[in-house]
Amino acid sequence: MKVLAASIFAFGALVTTASAQVPLSGQYQCLQNCAGPSLAFVTQSGSELNLVNEAGQPSRAWIDYPGHIWADHWDEGAIFSADGLTIQFDNGTVWRRAVLLPMPPPPAPAVLQSRG
């Protein structure tokens, strides 16, 4: 019985640790119920987060249980997808990770031909 209890405890700790390790840092685009036109930002350090919404309003936040964050200053929670690409807040706001495309390479230099 002790082995079973220890296994359940270890599995629970593993699930909690794994969910805290989902990388949430990055730029997000608001898709629904947006407060402004700009990008939103998430900076993560372990289970601690700093959020800045699309209107530039900041909030400290943390992962309070697997798949869920709590934004203290905004006094609301949010669920995040297992891959960290989507965050959906209790008020209906939805953020999707902004995919930034790399800049295209510069054009090749023109070759000058001499007339002879």
N, C-alpha and C positions, 0 to 999 in steps of 0.2 A: 504494500500500500504506500509506503514511503517513497518507493521508486516511482510509482505512478504520479504522486503529488509533486515530486521533484521534476519529473518530465513535463507535467502541465505547466509548472512555474517557469521552467526554462523555455518552453515554447512561447509562453506569453511574453517573456522578456525579449525573445528573439523577434516576435511580431512587432512589439513596441519599438525596438531598436531599428528594425528594418523600415518601419513607416517614418521614423524620424530622419532616416537617411535619404528619403526621396529628395532629389535636388529640386528645390523650388526657386532658387535664385535666378533672376533674369528679368527681362522686359516682357510685359504682358499688354495685349491689346484688349480693350473693353469691347464686348460684343453685345451686351444687353444691359439696360438700366444704368447707363453711363452718367457719371457726374461731370464729365468734361471730354474734350477732344484729344487729349494727349495720351501717351503711353503710361501704364502703371508699372511700378518697380517693386521687386521683392529681393531682399538681401537676407540670406539665411546663415546662421552659425549654430549648427546642431539643431536643437528644437526651438531656438529663439529666432524671431523674424523681425525685420523692419519692413513695413509696407508704406508705399506712397501711391495713392490712387491717381486716377487719370485727371483729377482736378488739382493735384499737387498737395493733398492733405496727408500728413504722415500718421502712422500708428505703430506702436510696438505690438507684437503679436507672438504667439508661441503655438506649437503643436501640443494640444492638450490631450488628445487621444488619437489613435491611428486613423488617418484620413481626415482629420478635423483640426482647424486652427481657430484661435480666438484672438480677435483684434481688439485690444484693450481700449484705445481711444475712441474707436468707432462703436464700441459696445455691441459687437455682433460676431457671430461665428461664420465659418465657411467650411465647405468640404472641398477636398482636392482629389483629383484623379490619381490613380496608382502610379502613373508615369509622370505626374507633376505638370502636365501640359494645360490643365484646366482647373480653375478655382471658381467655385460658385458660392456666393455669399447669401446669408439668410434673407437679405432684402431683395434678392433677385438679380443682383449684379453678377455678370459672368465675365471672367477674364480668361483669355486664351494666350498661351505663350507666343510672343511675336517671333516669327522666324525671320531673321535678318539674313538676306542674301549677300554673298561676298561681292565686292566691286568687280566688274569685268576688267580683264587685263587691258592695258593701254594699247592703242592701235600700233601696228608695226611701223617703224619709220619708213618713209618713202625712199625708194632707191632712185637716185638721180643718174641719168644716163648722159654721158657726154657725147656731143656730136663731133664727128671727126672726119 
